[in-house]
């Protein structure tokens, strides 16, 4: 059976889907797995296993309808036994349905855009499947069973095997950045939501605290606005900002040589966790129980992932904007520095 996964975006969400992908690849009845991704996030799929066939669609390009139709024609000709919609939106449901095969997707109770349910088979979640990794794994069982979930699917750690991916090792990036002899912590101040942003003063205090410990604070970024922010924070803390945007191989090498990565619920953090490196995350509008990297078969006396929770009375709200923004102000620089020391 050929299976198509539809997960168009975004960075961190694609990482969260890796355990579901592993489940599908492990099934003897599955002969091929394909993945449909938004062209803007195709770079993330470099970390997928080589045997996964990647297709891209430019929904934000100059000719989105033409791009979508071209992708659909290719996918329809492939002939899938089932399509797994791990996006849960109307656009992903439409693209999935047009591929001409049965589509399986989110539990109707958790659909963000309810009309999408009309285009697919809703897979019912167990009440204990709260983490998105568990939910994606459950959806991936849709084509293979019609039985209701009597036991929750456990959380599985997203994991990347670079040797089995299209992401070659970049052995030169550390030297090019002058980091060979330095201990550094990556500070990813960017965030997909406005509400995930820490105050500038917090980032600068964390960077200064690292400098006092003879650790280089390295600010990373992904677009022009984030670059300006990273350079500003680095200048104000005597830290270091990436001088250019990195490719996925370079980014993976940078992470693998870092002491730890600090940031919000972002793709950078989830990539770090999937590479097996330590993370410090902070949570206010979003919830760690829903999407944080969790400990699995690790020595809990020295954790790999630490979460700092602000726990505001109004949260977690999962809102992208807020008129009473207090939760990120509650995350203190001392808490972040202490967490880095504990890793």
C-alpha positions as CSV (number, residue, x, y, z in Angstrom):
1,X,0.0,0.0,0.0
2,X,1.2,3.5,-0.9
3,X,0.5,6.2,1.7
4,X,0.5,10.0,1.4
5,X,1.1,12.2,4.4
6,X,-0.2,15.7,4.0
7,X,1.5,18.1,6.4
8,X,2.1,21.4,4.6
9,X,3.6,23.4,7.5
10,X,5.1,24.5,9.8
11,X,8.7,23.7,10.9
12,X,7.9,22.3,14.4
13,X,4.7,20.6,13.3
14,X,6.6,18.6,10.7
15,X,9.1,17.5,13.4
16,X,6.1,16.4,15.6
17,X,4.9,14.1,12.7
18,X,8.1,12.0,12.7
19,X,6.9,9.3,15.1
20,X,3.7,8.8,12.9
21,X,6.0,8.5,9.9
22,X,8.1,6.0,11.7
23,X,4.9,4.0,12.5
24,X,3.9,3.9,8.8
25,X,7.4,3.0,7.6
26,X,7.4,0.1,10.0
27,X,4.2,-1.4,8.7
28,X,4.9,-4.4,6.4
29,X,1.8,-3.6,4.3
30,X,3.1,-0.1,3.5
31,X,5.3,-0.2,0.4
32,X,5.9,3.6,-0.1
33,X,5.4,6.7,1.9
34,X,5.0,10.1,0.2
35,X,4.8,13.6,1.8
36,X,3.1,16.7,0.5
37,X,4.6,19.9,2.0
38,X,4.3,23.7,1.4
39,X,7.2,24.9,-0.8
40,X,8.2,27.3,2.0
41,X,8.9,24.4,4.4
42,X,10.4,22.0,1.9
43,X,13.8,22.6,3.5
44,X,12.6,20.9,6.7
45,X,11.9,17.6,4.8
46,X,15.7,17.3,4.2
47,X,15.7,15.5,7.6
48,X,13.2,12.8,6.5
49,X,14.4,9.3,5.7
50,X,15.7,9.0,2.1
51,X,12.9,6.5,1.1
52,X,10.2,9.1,1.7
53,X,9.1,10.7,-1.6
54,X,8.6,14.5,-1.1
55,X,6.2,16.6,-3.1
56,X,5.9,20.4,-2.8
57,X,3.1,22.8,-3.5
58,X,3.5,26.6,-3.7
59,X,0.2,27.8,-2.1
60,X,1.8,31.2,-1.3
61,X,3.5,31.5,-4.7
62,X,2.5,33.6,-7.7
63,X,0.4,30.8,-9.2
64,X,-1.1,28.8,-6.3
65,X,-3.9,27.2,-8.3
66,X,-1.6,26.1,-11.0
67,X,0.9,24.7,-8.5
68,X,-1.8,22.8,-6.6
69,X,-3.3,21.3,-9.7
70,X,0.2,20.2,-10.9
71,X,0.8,18.5,-7.6
72,X,-2.6,16.9,-7.5
73,X,-2.2,15.4,-11.0
74,X,1.1,13.9,-10.0
75,X,-0.3,12.5,-6.7
76,X,-3.4,11.1,-8.3
77,X,-1.3,9.3,-10.9
78,X,0.7,7.7,-8.1
79,X,-2.4,5.9,-6.7
80,X,-2.5,5.9,-2.9
81,X,-4.2,3.4,-0.7
82,X,-4.8,6.2,1.8
83,X,-4.0,9.8,2.5
84,X,-3.2,10.9,6.1
85,X,-4.1,14.5,6.7
86,X,-2.0,15.7,9.7
87,X,-2.8,19.4,9.1
88,X,-6.4,19.5,10.0
89,X,-7.3,22.5,7.9
90,X,-9.7,23.1,5.0
91,X,-6.9,23.6,2.5
92,X,-5.1,20.3,3.5
93,X,-8.4,18.4,3.5
94,X,-9.2,19.7,-0.1
95,X,-5.8,18.8,-1.4
96,X,-6.0,15.4,0.3
97,X,-9.5,14.6,-1.1
98,X,-8.5,15.7,-4.6
99,X,-5.8,13.0,-4.6
100,X,-8.6,10.5,-5.1
101,X,-8.0,8.2,-2.2
102,X,-9.7,7.7,1.2
103,X,-8.5,10.5,3.6
104,X,-8.0,10.1,7.4
105,X,-7.7,13.1,9.7
106,X,-8.3,14.7,13.1
107,X,-10.9,13.8,15.6
108,X,-13.9,16.1,14.8
109,X,-13.8,17.5,18.3
110,X,-10.3,18.9,17.8
111,X,-10.7,20.1,14.2
112,X,-9.7,23.8,14.0
113,X,-11.7,24.2,10.8
114,X,-14.8,22.1,11.2
115,X,-15.9,22.0,7.5
116,X,-12.8,20.0,6.8
117,X,-14.5,17.0,8.5
118,X,-16.9,16.7,5.5
119,X,-13.9,15.7,3.3
120,X,-12.4,12.9,5.4
121,X,-12.7,10.1,7.9
122,X,-12.3,11.5,11.4
123,X,-10.1,9.3,13.6
124,X,-11.4,9.4,17.2
125,X,-8.7,10.1,19.8
126,X,-8.4,8.4,23.2
127,X,-9.0,10.9,26.0
128,X,-5.4,10.5,27.2
129,X,-4.0,11.4,23.8
130,X,-3.4,15.0,24.6
131,X,0.1,15.5,23.0
132,X,0.1,16.3,19.3
133,X,2.6,13.4,18.7
134,X,0.1,11.0,20.1
135,X,-2.7,12.4,18.0
136,X,-0.6,12.2,14.8
137,X,0.3,8.6,15.6
138,X,-3.4,7.8,16.1
139,X,-4.4,9.4,12.8
140,X,-1.8,7.2,11.1
141,X,-3.6,4.1,12.3
142,X,-6.8,5.2,10.5
143,X,-6.4,3.2,7.3
144,X,-5.6,0.0,9.2
145,X,-8.3,-0.3,11.8
146,X,-11.9,0.7,12.4
147,X,-11.8,-0.2,16.1
148,X,-12.3,2.6,18.7
149,X,-9.2,3.5,20.7
150,X,-9.4,1.5,24.0
151,X,-5.8,2.3,25.0
152,X,-3.9,5.6,24.4
153,X,-1.1,5.5,22.0
154,X,2.0,6.5,24.0
155,X,4.2,9.5,23.3
156,X,7.2,8.7,21.1
157,X,10.2,10.9,20.8
158,X,10.6,12.5,17.4
159,X,14.0,11.4,16.2
160,X,16.2,12.2,13.2
161,X,18.8,9.9,11.7
162,X,20.9,12.3,9.6
163,X,22.9,9.4,8.1
164,X,19.6,8.1,6.6
165,X,18.4,11.5,5.4
166,X,19.0,14.0,2.6
167,X,20.8,16.3,5.1
168,X,24.6,15.8,4.6
169,X,27.0,16.7,7.4
170,X,28.3,20.2,7.2
171,X,31.7,19.8,8.8
172,X,32.8,23.4,8.0
173,X,30.2,25.6,9.5
174,X,31.6,25.6,13.1
175,X,35.0,26.7,11.9
176,X,33.5,29.3,9.5
177,X,31.6,30.8,12.5
178,X,34.7,30.8,14.7
179,X,33.1,28.5,17.3
180,X,35.6,25.6,17.3
181,X,37.1,26.5,20.7
182,X,34.0,28.0,22.3
183,X,31.2,26.6,24.5
184,X,28.0,28.1,23.2
185,X,24.3,28.1,23.9
186,X,21.9,28.9,21.1
187,X,19.3,31.5,22.1
188,X,16.4,31.4,19.6
189,X,14.5,34.5,20.4
190,X,12.2,34.2,17.4
191,X,8.7,32.8,17.8
192,X,5.9,32.0,15.3
193,X,3.3,33.8,17.6
194,X,3.6,37.3,19.0
195,X,2.5,35.8,22.3
196,X,5.4,33.4,22.5
197,X,8.0,36.3,22.6
198,X,10.0,37.0,25.7
199,X,10.7,40.6,26.5
200,X,14.0,41.9,25.1
201,X,15.3,42.6,28.6
202,X,14.9,38.9,29.5
203,X,16.9,37.7,26.5
204,X,19.7,40.3,27.1
205,X,19.9,39.3,30.8
206,X,20.2,35.6,29.9
207,X,22.9,36.4,27.3
208,X,24.9,38.5,29.9
209,X,24.5,35.7,32.4
210,X,26.0,33.2,30.0
211,X,28.9,35.5,29.2
212,X,29.7,35.6,33.0
213,X,30.0,31.8,32.8
214,X,32.3,32.0,29.8
215,X,29.6,30.6,27.6
216,X,29.0,32.3,24.2
217,X,25.3,33.3,23.7
218,X,24.5,32.7,20.1
219,X,21.3,34.3,18.7
220,X,19.8,32.5,15.7
221,X,17.1,33.7,13.3
222,X,15.1,32.6,10.2
223,X,14.0,35.8,8.4
224,X,15.0,39.4,8.1
225,X,12.9,40.7,11.0
226,X,14.3,38.0,13.3
227,X,17.8,38.8,12.1
228,X,17.4,42.4,13.0
229,X,16.2,41.3,16.5
230,X,19.0,38.8,16.9
231,X,21.7,41.4,16.0
232,X,20.2,43.9,18.4
233,X,20.2,41.5,21.3
234,X,23.7,40.4,20.5
235,X,25.0,44.0,20.3
236,X,23.3,44.8,23.7
237,X,24.7,41.8,25.5
238,X,28.2,41.4,23.8
239,X,26.8,38.2,22.4
240,X,27.0,36.7,18.8
241,X,24.3,36.6,16.1
242,X,24.4,34.4,13.0
243,X,25.9,36.3,10.1
244,X,23.8,34.5,7.5
245,X,20.8,32.3,7.2
246,X,21.9,28.6,7.5
247,X,20.9,25.7,5.3
248,X,19.4,22.7,7.1
249,X,22.7,20.7,7.1
250,X,24.5,23.7,8.6
251,X,21.8,24.3,11.2
252,X,21.9,20.7,12.3
253,X,25.7,20.8,12.7
254,X,25.4,24.1,14.7
255,X,22.9,22.4,17.0
256,X,24.9,19.2,17.4
257,X,27.9,21.2,18.6
258,X,25.9,23.4,21.0
259,X,25.7,23.0,24.8
260,X,21.9,23.6,24.7
261,X,19.2,25.5,22.8
262,X,16.9,27.9,24.6
263,X,13.6,29.1,23.0
264,X,9.8,29.0,22.8
265,X,7.6,26.4,21.2
266,X,9.3,26.7,17.8
267,X,10.7,24.5,15.0
268,X,14.2,25.3,16.2
269,X,13.5,23.8,19.6
270,X,11.8,20.7,18.2
271,X,14.6,20.1,15.7
272,X,17.1,20.3,18.6
273,X,15.1,17.7,20.6
274,X,14.8,15.4,17.6
275,X,18.6,15.5,17.2
276,X,19.0,14.4,20.8
277,X,20.4,17.7,22.2
278,X,19.3,19.5,25.4
279,X,16.6,22.2,25.3
280,X,15.2,24.8,27.7
281,X,11.7,25.9,26.7
282,X,9.3,28.3,28.2
283,X,5.5,28.1,28.1
284,X,2.7,30.7,28.6
285,X,0.1,30.8,25.8
286,X,0.8,27.3,24.7
287,X,1.1,24.2,26.9
288,X,4.0,21.8,27.4
289,X,1.6,18.9,27.8
290,X,0.5,19.4,24.3
291,X,3.6,20.0,22.3
292,X,6.8,20.0,24.4
293,X,9.7,17.5,23.9
294,X,9.3,15.0,26.6
295,X,11.7,12.7,28.4
296,X,11.7,9.1,27.1
297,X,14.1,6.5,28.5
298,X,16.5,9.1,29.7
299,X,18.4,9.4,33.0
300,X,16.0,11.7,34.9
301,X,18.7,12.7,37.4
302,X,20.1,14.8,34.5
303,X,17.2,15.7,32.3
304,X,17.5,16.4,28.6
305,X,14.6,18.8,28.3
306,X,13.5,21.4,30.8
307,X,10.2,23.4,30.6
308,X,9.7,26.7,32.4
309,X,5.9,27.3,32.9
310,X,4.5,30.7,33.7
311,X,1.1,29.2,34.4
312,X,-0.9,32.5,34.2
313,X,-4.5,32.4,35.5
314,X,-5.7,33.0,31.9
315,X,-3.6,30.3,30.3
316,X,-2.8,28.3,28.4
317,X,-5.0,30.2,26.0
318,X,-3.4,29.1,22.7
319,X,-4.0,32.7,21.3
320,X,-1.6,34.3,18.8
321,X,-2.4,37.8,20.0
322,X,-3.4,39.1,23.4
323,X,-4.8,42.3,25.0
324,X,-3.6,41.3,28.5
325,X,-0.1,39.9,27.8
326,X,1.4,38.9,31.1
327,X,2.6,35.3,30.7
328,X,6.0,35.9,29.1
329,X,6.8,38.6,31.6
330,X,6.5,35.9,34.3
331,X,9.5,34.0,32.8
332,X,12.5,35.2,34.7
333,X,16.1,35.2,33.3
334,X,17.3,33.5,36.5
335,X,15.0,30.6,35.9
336,X,16.4,30.1,32.3
337,X,20.0,30.3,33.5
338,X,19.3,27.9,36.3
339,X,17.8,25.4,33.9
340,X,20.8,25.6,31.6
341,X,23.0,24.8,34.5
342,X,20.9,21.7,35.3
343,X,21.2,20.2,31.9
